[in-house]
Amino acid sequence: MNSTPKVSVIIPVYNVEEYVGCCVRSVFMQDWKNIEFIFVDDASTDRSVSIIEEILNLEFPELRPCVKIIRKEHSGLPQSRMAGLRVAEGEYIIHVDSDDWVEPEYISHLASKAVKENADVVYCDFIKEMEGRSKLVVEGEFTPSNGAMAVKNMHNSIIRGYMWNKLARRSLYDLDKMFVPIYGYHEDLVFQTQILYRAAKVVHLNEALYHYRRKRKGALTTLPLVKSRKMSAENMLKLYDILPAEGEPKESSGIDILIRGGWYCACILNLKMLREHPEAVRILSSMELIRDCRVPLFKQRFTRFICRLVLKRLK
């Protein structure tokens, strides 16, 4: 196995001029030498891309051959990720959000772990950066360390679904068949579900290498609850619909995905969306309550109640 595989770092960019300089410098200062940097400009209307080019030309000119800047029409975060993936040449892929920053050893420690363990996916801990304070977030571990178990644990918050703390083999991305979510909220869960379950080996690196800037102005995480829940519900329910009918990840994680999507619909009383997914309604209306689930029991009961009401109207 190549001891220094190429790593493609994909960085979607949209109106982050206040933060992108910190991000760019941190990724350009990586101590892993075999990297390509892919910036995807989602039609920014501010100076974000100009700042990237200025830092590249003035501070890191030696990296020019390793940098790709893609410009596209505004279509959102999921499509930006896909645009980067289509031109990526690395053996491994990782994503960085353009308002965050990383440690200098971010790529080298993840990639070295992947090489040493012959892992398909390596995920690390991170630091949540909030106004005036920081919080270390340590990801969970699980056995067996395969993709199906990783998806199960991700949908139950043992590990997080973020794209940016997981280095994954490019071969796990089936770009021709991958469902690309319409909405940016919880799009990472949709992508990771389709990537992780194909992994033979998933390894945890117990180091905090990523700085996640929480709740910046204009971020998706600051959307009103009703809007964000609607986006999440549609993403989860459509994800369930497109997964293979038999085998993984539906076999072990299908009910977790459905409960999550169903709860997001139920909590905002979006009955119209539930009616558009009759199979989900039938399953959720008769489901047994699950104790070891991300969605608490009282929320599962409410979801089941709402789905039973919807089911009566479907008959």
Phi and psi in degrees as GROMACS dihedral restraints (atoms count N, CA, C in turn):
[ dihedral_restraints ]
;  ai    aj    ak    al  type     phi  dphi    fc
    3     4     5     6     1   -56.6    20    10
    4     5     6     7     1   124.6    20    10
    6     7     8     9     1   -75.9    20    10
    7     8     9    10     1   -18.6    20    10
    9    10    11    12     1  -132.2    20    10
   10    11    12    13     1    68.1    20    10
   12    13    14    15     1   -64.0    20    10
   13    14    15    16     1   150.5    20    10
   15    16    17    18     1   -69.8    20    10
   16    17    18    19     1   137.5    20    10
   18    19    20    21     1  -116.5    20    10
   19    20    21    22     1   127.1    20    10
   21    22    23    24     1   -95.3    20    10
   22    23    24    25     1   122.0    20    10
   24    25    26    27     1  -104.1    20    10
   25    26    27    28     1   116.2    20    10
   27    28    29    30     1  -103.5    20    10
   28    29    30    31     1   125.1    20    10
   30    31    32    33     1  -128.3    20    10
   31    32    33    34     1    97.7    20    10
   33    34    35    36     1   -67.6    20    10
   34    35    36    37     1   142.2    20    10
   36    37    38    39     1  -131.5    20    10
   37    38    39    40     1   125.5    20    10
   39    40    41    42     1  -153.4    20    10
   40    41    42    43     1   107.1    20    10
   42    43    44    45     1    50.0    20    10
   43    44    45    46     1    60.0    20    10
   45    46    47    48     1  -127.8    20    10
   46    47    48    49     1    35.3    20    10
   48    49    50    51     1   -58.2    20    10
   49    50    51    52     1   -26.4    20    10
   51    52    53    54     1   -72.5    20    10
   52    53    54    55     1   -23.7    20    10
   54    55    56    57     1  -119.1    20    10
   55    56    57    58     1   -20.3    20    10
   57    58    59    60     1   -65.8    20    10
   58    59    60    61     1   -29.2    20    10
   60    61    62    63     1   -60.6    20    10
   61    62    63    64     1   -44.5    20    10
   63    64    65    66     1   -61.3    20    10
   64    65    66    67     1   -43.7    20    10
   66    67    68    69     1   -62.4    20    10
   67    68    69    70     1   -50.4    20    10
   69    70    71    72     1   -60.6    20    10
   70    71    72    73     1   -46.4    20    10
   72    73    74    75     1   -61.1    20    10
   73    74    75    76     1   -39.4    20    10
   75    76    77    78     1   -67.7    20    10
   76    77    78    79     1   -37.4    20    10
   78    79    80    81     1   -77.4    20    10
   79    80    81    82     1   -33.1    20    10
   81    82    83    84     1   -71.1    20    10
   82    83    84    85     1   -19.2    20    10
   84    85    86    87     1   -93.1    20    10
   85    86    87    88     1    15.4    20    10
   87    88    89    90     1   -64.7    20    10
   88    89    90    91     1   144.5    20    10
   90    91    92    93     1   -95.1    20    10
   91    92    93    94     1     7.9    20    10
   93    94    95    96     1   -91.0    20    10
   94    95    96    97     1   127.9    20    10
   96    97    98    99     1   -86.7    20    10
   97    98    99   100     1   -21.4    20    10
   99   100   101   102     1  -102.6    20    10
  100   101   102   103     1    78.0    20    10
  102   103   104   105     1  -132.0    20    10
  103   104   105   106     1   143.7    20    10
  105   106   107   108     1  -117.2    20    10
  106   107   108   109     1   138.7    20    10
  108   109   110   111     1  -108.6    20    10
  109   110   111   112     1   120.0    20    10
  111   112   113   114     1  -116.6    20    10
  112   113   114   115     1   108.6    20    10
  114   115   116   117     1   -98.1    20    10
  115   116   117   118     1   128.5    20    10
  117   118   119   120     1  -114.7    20    10
  118   119   120   121     1   108.0    20    10
  120   121   122   123     1   -84.4    20    10
  121   122   123   124     1   113.2    20    10
  123   124   125   126     1   -89.6    20    10
  124   125   126   127     1    50.3    20    10
  126   127   128   129     1    60.5    20    10
  127   128   129   130     1    51.5    20    10
  129   130   131   132     1   -60.3    20    10
  130   131   132   133     1   145.1    20    10
  132   133   134   135     1  -107.0    20    10
  133   134   135   136     1     4.8    20    10
  135   136   137   138     1  -115.2    20    10
  136   137   138   139     1  -158.6    20    10
  138   139   140   141     1   -93.3    20    10
  139   140   141   142     1    17.4    20    10
  141   142   143   144     1   -52.4    20    10
  142   143   144   145     1   -52.2    20    10
  144   145   146   147     1   -69.9    20    10
  145   146   147   148     1   -36.1    20    10
  147   148   149   150     1   -61.2    20    10
  148   149   150   151     1   -39.1    20    10
  150   151   152   153     1   -65.2    20    10
  151   152   153   154     1   -41.8    20    10
  153   154   155   156     1   -59.0    20    10
  154   155   156   157     1   -47.3    20    10
  156   157   158   159     1   -65.4    20    10
  157   158   159   160     1   -39.4    20    10
  159   160   161   162     1   -63.4    20    10
  160   161   162   163     1   -44.9    20    10
  162   163   164   165     1   -64.9    20    10
  163   164   165   166     1   -41.4    20    10
  165   166   167   168     1   -62.3    20    10
  166   167   168   169     1   -48.7    20    10
  168   169   170   171     1   -72.4    20    10
  169   170   171   172     1   -36.6    20    10
  171   172   173   174     1   -92.3    20    10
  172   173   174   175     1   -31.6    20    10
  174   175   176   177     1  -112.0    20    10
  175   176   177   178     1   -27.8    20    10
  177   178   179   180     1  -134.7    20    10
  178   179   180   181     1    50.2    20    10
  180   181   182   183     1   -60.9    20    10
  181   182   183   184     1   -26.0    20    10
  183   184   185   186     1   -66.8    20    10
  184   185   186   187     1   -15.4    20    10
  186   187   188   189     1   -92.1    20    10
  187   188   189   190     1    -2.7    20    10
  189   190   191   192     1   -51.1    20    10
  190   191   192   193     1   -43.4    20    10
  192   193   194   195     1   -64.7    20    10
  193   194   195   196     1   -16.1    20    10
  195   196   197   198     1   -98.8    20    10
  196   197   198   199     1     1.9    20    10
  198   199   200   201     1  -112.8    20    10
  199   200   201   202     1   132.1    20    10
  201   202   203   204     1  -119.5    20    10
  202   203   204   205     1   131.6    20    10
  204   205   206   207     1  -118.3    20    10
  205   206   207   208     1   113.8    20    10
  207   208   209   210     1  -103.8    20    10
  208   209   210   211     1   131.5    20    10
  210   211   212   213     1  -111.9    20    10
  211   212   213   214     1   136.6    20    10
  213   214   215   216     1  -145.4    20    10
  214   215   216   217     1   165.1    20    10
  216   217   218   219     1   -67.8    20    10
  217   218   219   220     1   152.5    20    10
  219   220   221   222     1   -67.0    20    10
  220   221   222   223     1   119.1    20    10
  222   223   224   225     1  -143.3    20    10
  223   224   225   226     1     3.1    20    10
  225   226   227   228     1   101.5    20    10
  226   227   228   229     1   169.3    20    10
  228   229   230   231     1   -62.0    20    10
  229   230   231   232     1   -47.0    20    10
  231   232   233   234     1   -57.7    20    10
  232   233   234   235     1   -43.1    20    10
  234   235   236   237     1   -68.6    20    10
  235   236   237   238     1   -31.0    20    10
  237   238   239   240     1   -65.3    20    10
  238   239   240   241     1   -42.3    20    10
  240   241   242   243     1   -60.0    20    10
  241   242   243   244     1   -43.1    20    10
  243   244   245   246     1   -65.3    20    10
  244   245   246   247     1   -38.3    20    10
  246   247   248   249     1   -61.2    20    10
  247   248   249   250     1   -40.1    20    10
  249   250   251   252     1   -67.7    20    10
  250   251   252   253     1   -41.2    20    10
  252   253   254   255     1   -63.1    20    10
  253   254   255   256     1   -34.6    20    10
  255   256   257   258     1   -67.1    20    10
  256   257   258   259     1   -23.6    20    10
  258   259   260   261     1  -107.7    20    10
  259   260   261   262     1    -1.3    20    10
  261   262   263   264     1   -68.9    20    10
  262   263   264   265     1   138.8    20    10
  264   265   266   267     1  -117.4    20    10
  265   266   267   268     1    -5.0    20    10
  267   268   269   270     1   -71.7    20    10
  268   269   270   271     1   157.3    20    10
  270   271   272   273     1   -71.4    20    10
  271   272   273   274     1   -30.0    20    10
  273   274   275   276     1  -122.2    20    10
  274   275   276   277     1   152.3    20    10
  276   277   278   279     1  -122.6    20    10
  277   278   279   280     1   140.4    20    10
  279   280   281   282     1  -144.7    20    10
  280   281   282   283     1   153.3    20    10
  282   283   284   285     1  -115.2    20    10
  283   284   285   286     1   142.5    20    10
  285   286   287   288     1  -127.9    20    10
  286   287   288   289     1   131.2    20    10
  288   289   290   291     1   -80.7    20    10
  289   290   291   292     1   139.2    20    10
  291   292   293   294     1   -75.0    20    10
  292   293   294   295     1    -2.8    20    10
  294   295   296   297     1  -105.4    20    10
  295   296   297   298     1     6.7    20    10
  297   298   299   300     1  -109.7    20    10
  298   299   300   301     1  -177.7    20    10
  300   301   302   303     1  -148.6    20    10
  301   302   303   304     1   165.7    20    10
  303   304   305   306     1  -131.3    20    10
  304   305   306   307     1   160.6    20    10
  306   307   308   309     1   -75.4    20    10
  307   308   309   310     1   154.7    20    10
  309   310   311   312     1   -59.0    20    10
  310   311   312   313     1   -26.1    20    10
  312   313   314   315     1   -95.4    20    10
  313   314   315   316     1     9.1    20    10
  315   316   317   318     1   -51.4    20    10
  316   317   318   319     1   -55.7    20    10
  318   319   320   321     1   -74.1    20    10
  319   320   321   322     1   -44.9    20    10
  321   322   323   324     1   -63.0    20    10
  322   323   324   325     1   -40.2    20    10
  324   325   326   327     1   -73.2    20    10
  325   326   327   328     1   -38.1    20    10
  327   328   329   330     1   -67.5    20    10
  328   329   330   331     1   -46.3    20    10
  330   331   332   333     1   -67.3    20    10
  331   332   333   334     1   -40.1    20    10
  333   334   335   336     1   -62.6    20    10
  334   335   336   337     1   -39.7    20    10
  336   337   338   339     1   -64.4    20    10
  337   338   339   340     1   -41.1    20    10
  339   340   341   342     1   -62.2    20    10
  340   341   342   343     1   -42.7    20    10
  342   343   344   345     1   -66.3    20    10
  343   344   345   346     1   -47.9    20    10
  345   346   347   348     1   -61.8    20    10
  346   347   348   349     1   -42.1    20    10
  348   349   350   351     1   -93.9    20    10
  349   350   351   352     1    -3.0    20    10
  351   352   353   354     1    50.1    20    10
  352   353   354   355     1    49.4    20    10
  354   355   356   357     1   -94.4    20    10
  355   356   357   358     1   147.5    20    10
  357   358   359   360     1   -82.7    20    10
  358   359   360   361     1   -32.1    20    10
  360   361   362   363     1  -139.2    20    10
  361   362   363   364     1   135.8    20    10
  363   364   365   366     1  -125.7    20    10
  364   365   366   367     1   128.5    20    10
  366   367   368   369     1  -120.8    20    10
  367   368   369   370     1   148.1    20    10
  369   370   371   372     1  -123.9    20    10
  370   371   372   373     1   170.7    20    10
  372   373   374   375     1   -78.7    20    10
  373   374   375   376     1   175.1    20    10
  375   376   377   378     1  -154.7    20    10
  376   377   378   379     1   171.3    20    10
  378   379   380   381     1  -117.7    20    10
  379   380   381   382     1   123.2    20    10
  381   382   383   384     1   -86.6    20    10
  382   383   384   385     1   119.1    20    10
  384   385   386   387     1  -100.6    20    10
  385   386   387   388     1   111.8    20    10
  387   388   389   390     1  -114.8    20    10
  388   389   390   391     1   167.5    20    10
  390   391   392   393     1   -59.9    20    10
  391   392   393   394     1   112.6    20    10
  393   394   395   396     1    84.2    20    10
  394   395   396   397     1    -3.7    20    10
  396   397   398   399     1  -155.7    20    10
  397   398   399   400     1   159.9    20    10
  399   400   401   402     1  -125.8    20    10
  400   401   402   403     1   150.3    20    10
  402   403   404   405     1  -136.7    20    10
  403   404   405   406     1   124.8    20    10
  405   406   407   408     1   -75.3    20    10
  406   407   408   409     1   131.5    20    10
  408   409   410   411     1  -117.6    20    10
  409   410   411   412     1   114.6    20    10
  411   412   413   414     1   -98.8    20    10
  412   413   414   415     1   122.1    20    10
  414   415   416   417     1   -74.0    20    10
  415   416   417   418     1   153.7    20    10
  417   418   419   420     1   -78.8    20    10
  418   419   420   421     1   166.2    20    10
  420   421   422   423     1  -119.6    20    10
  421   422   423   424     1   160.9    20    10
  423   424   425   426     1  -155.9    20    10
  424   425   426   427     1   156.9    20    10
  426   427   428   429     1  -135.5    20    10
  427   428   429   430     1   145.2    20    10
  429   430   431   432     1   -68.7    20    10
  430   431   432   433     1   153.6    20    10
  432   433   434   435     1   -89.0    20    10
  433   434   435   436     1    55.4    20    10
  435   436   437   438     1  -112.6    20    10
  436   437   438   439     1   176.5    20    10
  438   439   440   441     1   -66.0    20    10
  439   440   441   442     1   -39.4    20    10
  441   442   443   444     1   -61.9    20    10
  442   443   444   445     1   -42.9    20    10
  444   445   446   447     1   -68.4    20    10
  445   446   447   448     1   -35.0    20    10
  447   448   449   450     1   -62.2    20    10
  448   449   450   451     1   -43.9    20    10
  450   451   452   453     1   -63.8    20    10
  451   452   453   454     1   -44.2    20    10
  453   454   455   456     1   -57.6    20    10
  454   455   456   457     1   -47.0    20    10
  456   457   458   459     1   -70.6    20    10
  457   458   459   460     1   -31.1    20    10
  459   460   461   462     1   -66.7    20    10
  460   461   462   463     1   -42.5    20    10
  462   463   464   465     1   -75.4    20    10
  463   464   465   466     1    -5.8    20    10
  465   466   467   468     1  -118.1    20    10
  466   467   468   469     1    17.4    20    10
  468   469   470   471     1    64.2    20    10
  469   470   471   472     1    21.3    20    10
  471   472   473   474     1   -71.4    20    10
  472   473   474   475     1   -40.6    20    10
  474   475   476   477     1  -123.0    20    10
  475   476   477   478     1   159.1    20    10
  477   478   479   480     1   -90.6    20    10
  478   479   480   481     1   159.9    20    10
  480   481   482   483     1   -90.8    20    10
  481   482   483   484     1     8.9    20    10
  483   484   485   486     1   -60.0    20    10
  484   485   486   487     1   143.4    20    10
  486   487   488   489     1   -74.4    20    10
  487   488   489   490     1   -31.4    20    10
  489   490   491   492     1   -82.6    20    10
  490   491   492   493     1    -6.6    20    10
  492   493   494   495     1  -112.4    20    10
  493   494   495   496     1    22.0    20    10
  495   496   497   498     1  -132.3    20    10
  496   497   498   499     1   117.9    20    10
  498   499   500   501     1   -90.9    20    10
  499   500   501   502     1   123.5    20    10
  501   502   503   504     1  -130.9    20    10
  502   503   504   505     1   146.3    20    10
  504   505   506   507     1   -60.2    20    10
  505   506   507   508     1   138.6    20    10
  507   508   509   510     1   -61.9    20    10
  508   509   510   511     1   -29.0    20    10
  510   511   512   513     1   -65.7    20    10
  511   512   513   514     1   -15.2    20    10
  513   514   515   516     1   -76.2    20    10
  514   515   516   517     1   -18.9    20    10
  516   517   518   519     1   -87.1    20    10
  517   518   519   520     1   110.6    20    10
  519   520   521   522     1   -97.0    20    10
  520   521   522   523     1    85.2    20    10
  522   523   524   525     1   -64.3    20    10
  523   524   525   526     1   -29.2    20    10
  525   526   527   528     1   -74.5    20    10
  526   527   528   529     1   -24.2    20    10
  528   529   530   531     1  -112.7    20    10
  529   530   531   532     1    -8.6    20    10
  531   532   533   534     1   -68.1    20    10
  532   533   534   535     1   133.0    20    10
  534   535   536   537     1   -77.0    20    10
  535   536   537   538     1   121.4    20    10
  537   538   539   540     1  -101.2    20    10
  538   539   540   541     1   116.1    20    10
  540   541   542   543     1   -63.0    20    10
  541   542   543   544     1   148.1    20    10
  543   544   545   546     1   -72.3    20    10
  544   545   546   547     1   -39.9    20    10
  546   547   548   549     1  -102.3    20    10
  547   548   549   550     1   152.3    20    10
  549   550   551   552     1   -81.0    20    10
  550   551   552   553     1   -19.3    20    10
  552   553   554   555     1   -76.6    20    10
  553   554   555   556     1   122.2    20    10
  555   556   557   558     1    63.9    20    10
  556   557   558   559     1    21.5    20    10
  558   559   560   561     1   -64.2    20    10
  559   560   561   562     1   -27.8    20    10
  561   562   563   564     1   -64.0    20    10
  562   563   564   565     1   -38.4    20    10
  564   565   566   567     1   -62.5    20    10
  565   566   567   568     1   -38.7    20    10
  567   568   569   570     1   -65.2    20    10
  568   569   570   571     1   -47.9    20    10
  570   571   572   573     1   -62.9    20    10
  571   572   573   574     1   -50.3    20    10
  573   574   575   576     1   -64.8    20    10
  574   575   576   577     1   -34.0    20    10
  576   577   578   579     1   -58.7    20    10
  577   578   579   580     1   -41.5    20    10
  579   580   581   582     1   -77.3    20    10
  580   581   582   583     1   -21.5    20    10
  582   583   584   585     1   -90.4    20    10
  583   584   585   586     1   -51.0    20    10
  585   586   587   588     1   -63.2    20    10
  586   587   588   589     1   -40.1    20    10
  588   589   590   591     1   -64.2    20    10
  589   590   591   592     1   -18.3    20    10
  591   592   593   594     1   -87.0    20    10
  592   593   594   595     1    -4.2    20    10
  594   595   596   597     1   -80.2    20    10
  595   596   597   598     1   135.8    20    10
  597   598   599   600     1   -81.9    20    10
  598   599   600   601     1   -31.8    20    10
  600   601   602   603     1  -142.2    20    10
  601   602   603   604     1   126.3    20    10
  603   604   605   606     1  -122.7    20    10
  604   605   606   607     1   127.7    20    10
  606   607   608   609     1  -124.8    20    10
  607   608   609   610     1   141.0    20    10
  609   610   611   612     1   -95.8    20    10
  610   611   612   613     1   132.0    20    10
  612   613   614   615     1  -106.4    20    10
  613   614   615   616     1   112.8    20    10
  615   616   617   618     1   -82.3    20    10
  616   617   618   619     1    62.2    20    10
  618   619   620   621     1  -140.2    20    10
  619   620   621   622     1   139.5    20    10
  621   622   623   624     1   -90.1    20    10
  622   623   624   625     1   102.8    20    10
  624   625   626   627     1  -113.1    20    10
  625   626   627   628     1    -5.8    20    10
  627   628   629   630     1  -125.0    20    10
  628   629   630   631     1   139.5    20    10
  630   631   632   633     1  -110.6    20    10
  631   632   633   634     1   111.0    20    10
  633   634   635   636     1   -96.5    20    10
  634   635   636   637     1   112.0    20    10
  636   637   638   639     1   -80.4    20    10
  637   638   639   640     1   111.1    20    10
  639   640   641   642     1   -91.7    20    10
  640   641   642   643     1   131.1    20    10
  642   643   644   645     1    60.6    20    10
  643   644   645   646     1    45.2    20    10
  645   646   647   648     1   -72.9    20    10
  646   647   648   649     1   157.1    20    10
  648   649   650   651     1   -60.4    20    10
  649   650   651   652     1   129.7    20    10
  651   652   653   654     1    89.6    20    10
  652   653   654   655     1    -5.0    20    10
  654   655   656   657     1   -75.6    20    10
  655   656   657   658     1   157.3    20    10
  657   658   659   660     1   -61.1    20    10
  658   659   660   661     1   -30.2    20    10
  660   661   662   663     1   -69.3    20    10
  661   662   663   664     1    -7.1    20    10
  663   664   665   666     1  -101.7    20    10
  664   665   666   667     1     7.4    20    10
  666   667   668   669     1   -65.7    20    10
  667   668   669   670     1   151.4    20    10
  669   670   671   672     1   -57.0    20    10
  670   671   672   673     1   148.1    20    10
  672   673   674   675     1   -57.5    20    10
  673   674   675   676     1   -45.6    20    10
  675   676   677   678     1   -60.8    20    10
  676   677   678   679     1   -43.1    20    10
  678   679   680   681     1   -67.3    20    10
  679   680   681   682     1   -44.9    20    10
  681   682   683   684     1   -67.2    20    10
  682   683   684   685     1   -38.4    20    10
  684   685   686   687     1   -65.8    20    10
  685   686   687   688     1   -38.8    20    10
  687   688   689   690     1   -62.9    20    10
  688   689   690   691     1   -43.8    20    10
  690   691   692   693     1   -61.7    20    10
  691   692   693   694     1   -46.5    20    10
  693   694   695   696     1   -61.9    20    10
  694   695   696   697     1   -44.1    20    10
  696   697   698   699     1   -59.3    20    10
  697   698   699   700     1   -47.2    20    10
  699   700   701   702     1   -64.9    20    10
  700   701   702   703     1   -40.6    20    10
  702   703   704   705     1   -61.6    20    10
  703   704   705   706     1   -45.3    20    10
  705   706   707   708     1   -67.1    20    10
  706   707   708   709     1   -45.4    20    10
  708   709   710   711     1   -67.8    20    10
  709   710   711   712     1   -37.8    20    10
  711   712   713   714     1   -70.9    20    10
  712   713   714   715     1   -34.7    20    10
  714   715   716   717     1   -59.5    20    10
  715   716   717   718     1   -46.6    20    10
  717   718   719   720     1   -58.8    20    10
  718   719   720   721     1   -42.3    20    10
  720   721   722   723     1   -62.1    20    10
  721   722   723   724     1   -35.5    20    10
  723   724   725   726     1   -91.6    20    10
  724   725   726   727     1   -10.5    20    10
  726   727   728   729     1   -68.7    20    10
  727   728   729   730     1   152.1    20    10
  729   730   731   732     1   -53.2    20    10
  730   731   732   733     1   137.9    20    10
  732   733   734   735     1   -65.2    20    10
  733   734   735   736     1   -29.2    20    10
  735   736   737   738     1  -123.8    20    10
  736   737   738   739     1   152.4    20    10
  738   739   740   741     1    81.0    20    10
  739   740   741   742     1  -160.8    20    10
  741   742   743   744     1   -86.2    20    10
  742   743   744   745     1   153.7    20    10
  744   745   746   747     1   -89.8    20    10
  745   746   747   748     1     0.4    20    10
  747   748   749   750     1   -64.4    20    10
  748   749   750   751     1   -35.0    20    10
  750   751   752   753     1   -60.0    20    10
  751   752   753   754     1   -45.5    20    10
  753   754   755   756     1   -97.0    20    10
  754   755   756   757     1   -26.4    20    10
  756   757   758   759     1  -121.1    20    10
  757   758   759   760     1    -2.0    20    10
  759   760   761   762     1   -57.5    20    10
  760   761   762   763     1   -44.5    20    10
  762   763   764   765     1   -66.9    20    10
  763   764   765   766     1   -34.0    20    10
  765   766   767   768     1   -64.9    20    10
  766   767   768   769     1   -41.2    20    10
  768   769   770   771     1   -65.3    20    10
  769   770   771   772     1   -43.5    20    10
  771   772   773   774     1   -65.1    20    10
  772   773   774   775     1   -44.2    20    10
  774   775   776   777     1   -60.3    20    10
  775   776   777   778     1   -41.2    20    10
  777   778   779   780     1   -64.4    20    10
  778   779   780   781     1   -49.4    20    10
  780   781   782   783     1   -63.9    20    10
  781   782   783   784     1   -41.2    20    10
  783   784   785   786     1   -64.0    20    10
  784   785   786   787     1   -41.1    20    10
  786   787   788   789     1   -64.5    20    10
  787   788   789   790     1   -41.5    20    10
  789   790   791   792     1   -60.8    20    10
  790   791   792   793     1   -37.7    20    10
  792   793   794   795     1   -68.0    20    10
  793   794   795   796     1   -46.8    20    10
  795   796   797   798     1   -64.1    20    10
  796   797   798   799     1   -39.8    20    10
  798   799   800   801     1   -69.0    20    10
  799   800   801   802     1   -22.2    20    10
  801   802   803   804     1  -108.4    20    10
  802   803   804   805     1     9.5    20    10
  804   805   806   807     1    53.9    20    10
  805   806   807   808     1    42.8    20    10
  807   808   809   810     1   -90.2    20    10
  808   809   810   811     1    79.4    20    10
  810   811   812   813     1   -71.6    20    10
  811   812   813   814     1   -29.2    20    10
  813   814   815   816     1   -59.8    20    10
  814   815   816   817     1   -44.7    20    10
  816   817   818   819     1   -65.7    20    10
  817   818   819   820     1   -39.4    20    10
  819   820   821   822     1   -62.4    20    10
  820   821   822   823     1   -40.3    20    10
  822   823   824   825     1   -62.6    20    10
  823   824   825   826     1   -25.7    20    10
  825   826   827   828     1   -77.0    20    10
  826   827   828   829     1    -7.5    20    10
  828   829   830   831     1  -129.6    20    10
  829   830   831   832     1    69.4    20    10
  831   832   833   834     1   -61.2    20    10
  832   833   834   835     1   -35.2    20    10
  834   835   836   837     1   -63.4    20    10
  835   836   837   838     1   -42.7    20    10
  837   838   839   840     1   -61.2    20    10
  838   839   840   841     1   -42.0    20    10
  840   841   842   843     1   -62.7    20    10
  841   842   843   844     1   -43.5    20    10
  843   844   845   846     1   -62.8    20    10
  844   845   846   847     1   -41.8    20    10
  846   847   848   849     1   -67.8    20    10
  847   848   849   850     1   -46.6    20    10
  849   850   851   852     1   -70.2    20    10
  850   851   852   853     1   -29.2    20    10
  852   853   854   855     1   -71.2    20    10
  853   854   855   856     1   -19.9    20    10
  855   856   857   858     1  -119.5    20    10
  856   857   858   859     1    12.3    20    10
  858   859   860   861     1   -70.3    20    10
  859   860   861   862     1   148.6    20    10
  861   862   863   864     1   -79.6    20    10
  862   863   864   865     1   142.0    20    10
  864   865   866   867     1   -67.9    20    10
  865   866   867   868     1   141.1    20    10
  867   868   869   870     1  -114.4    20    10
  868   869   870   871     1   120.3    20    10
  870   871   872   873     1   -74.5    20    10
  871   872   873   874     1   -44.9    20    10
  873   874   875   876     1   -87.9    20    10
  874   875   876   877     1    69.0    20    10
  876   877   878   879     1  -138.0    20    10
  877   878   879   880     1   147.6    20    10
  879   880   881   882     1   -60.7    20    10
  880   881   882   883     1   -36.8    20    10
  882   883   884   885     1   -84.8    20    10
  883   884   885   886     1   117.5    20    10
  885   886   887   888     1   -59.3    20    10
  886   887   888   889     1   162.6    20    10
  888   889   890   891     1   -59.8    20    10
  889   890   891   892     1   -41.5    20    10
  891   892   893   894     1   -66.7    20    10
  892   893   894   895     1   -31.0    20    10
  894   895   896   897     1   -73.1    20    10
  895   896   897   898     1   -36.0    20    10
  897   898   899   900     1   -63.1    20    10
  898   899   900   901     1   -41.9    20    10
  900   901   902   903     1   -61.6    20    10
  901   902   903   904     1   -43.6    20    10
  903   904   905   906     1   -65.6    20    10
  904   905   906   907     1   -41.0    20    10
  906   907   908   909     1   -61.4    20    10
  907   908   909   910     1   -44.4    20    10
  909   910   911   912     1   -62.2    20    10
  910   911   912   913     1   -41.5    20    10
  912   913   914   915     1   -61.5    20    10
  913   914   915   916     1   -47.7    20    10
  915   916   917   918     1   -63.2    20    10
  916   917   918   919     1   -40.8    20    10
  918   919   920   921     1   -66.9    20    10
  919   920   921   922     1   -32.2    20    10
  921   922   923   924     1   -67.2    20    10
  922   923   924   925     1   -37.7    20    10
  924   925   926   927     1   -63.6    20    10
  925   926   927   928     1   -44.0    20    10
  927   928   929   930     1   -64.9    20    10
  928   929   930   931     1   -40.5    20    10
  930   931   932   933     1   -60.1    20    10
  931   932   933   934     1   -38.3    20    10
  933   934   935   936     1   -60.6    20    10
  934   935   936   937     1   -37.0    20    10
  936   937   938   939     1   -75.3    20    10
  937   938   939   940     1   -24.3    20    10
  939   940   941   942     1   -77.1    20    10
  940   941   942   943     1   -25.4    20    10
